[in-house]
Amino acid sequence: MPSDQEKRQHHRIRYPLSERPKFHDADRIYAVLDISARGLRYAIPDGPFPEPHDLVKGVLHCRRNAPILIEGTVVRVQSGEAALYLHREIPFAVLLAEQRYLHQRYPMWS
């Protein structure tokens, strides 16, 4: 039986604590736990929490790239985390730059 990782449509980039990008919505700033071309998972240390199917808009700030406008639908909220399905893909060049940086700096991480 395939693992959850093998079932995913897009490769997921997980971030060490010190390297996490920031996601800014209208009111707050959140630490991003992982990203993929069509998804983003971020930590919500305290409420209010979005509801599944809510539309969320904001800006993704990675350390090595220009800010990216994000719009997505909440697909899951659990254990102080929210997962979004993004309406537009995060550009491949951004994902590649993030992955290269993490592999160079943290070869055993991913």
WOQUIZI-V979101 format. One record per residue. N is the residue number from 0. RES is the residue in three letters. D_CENTER is the distance of its C-alpha to the mean C-alpha in Angstrom with 1 decimal. Layout:
n/res/d_center
N/RES/D_CENTER
N/RES/D_CENTER
This chain:
n/res/d_center
0/MET/26.5
1/PRO/23.1
2/SER/20.4
3/ASP/17.1
4/GLN/15.6
5/GLU/18.4
6/LYS/17.9
7/ARG/14.4
8/GLN/14.8
9/HIS/12.1
10/HIS/11.6
11/ARG/8.5
12/ILE/8.0
13/ARG/8.3
14/TYR/9.1
15/PRO/12.5
16/LEU/13.1
17/SER/14.8
18/GLU/12.3
19/ARG/9.1
20/PRO/8.1
21/LYS/8.9
22/PHE/8.2
23/HIS/11.8
24/ASP/13.2
25/ALA/17.0
26/ASP/17.9
27/ARG/15.5
28/ILE/13.0
29/TYR/10.2
30/ALA/8.7
31/VAL/5.0
32/LEU/5.8
33/ASP/4.1
34/ILE/3.3
35/SER/6.6
36/ALA/9.1
37/ARG/9.0
38/GLY/6.0
39/LEU/2.8
40/ARG/4.2
41/TYR/6.0
42/ALA/9.6
43/ILE/12.5
44/PRO/15.5
45/ASP/18.0
46/GLY/18.6
47/PRO/18.9
48/PHE/16.3
49/PRO/15.5
50/GLU/17.3
51/PRO/16.4
52/HIS/17.0
53/ASP/16.4
54/LEU/15.3
55/VAL/12.8
56/LYS/13.0
57/GLY/11.9
58/VAL/11.2
59/LEU/8.3
60/HIS/10.4
61/CYS/10.1
62/ARG/13.4
63/ARG/14.9
64/ASN/14.2
65/ALA/15.3
66/PRO/13.2
67/ILE/11.7
68/LEU/12.5
69/ILE/10.1
70/GLU/11.8
71/GLY/11.0
72/THR/12.7
73/VAL/12.0
74/VAL/12.7
75/ARG/12.8
76/VAL/13.5
77/GLN/15.0
78/SER/15.8
79/GLY/14.2
80/GLU/10.7
81/ALA/9.5
82/ALA/7.7
83/LEU/7.9
84/TYR/9.7
85/LEU/9.6
86/HIS/13.3
87/ARG/13.1
88/GLU/11.5
89/ILE/9.7
90/PRO/12.9
91/PHE/13.9
92/ALA/15.4
93/VAL/12.3
94/LEU/10.7
95/LEU/14.2
96/ALA/14.7
97/GLU/11.7
98/GLN/12.9
99/ARG/16.5
100/TYR/16.1
101/LEU/14.7
102/HIS/17.4
103/GLN/20.0
104/ARG/19.3
105/TYR/18.4
106/PRO/20.2
107/MET/20.2
108/TRP/16.6
109/SER/15.1
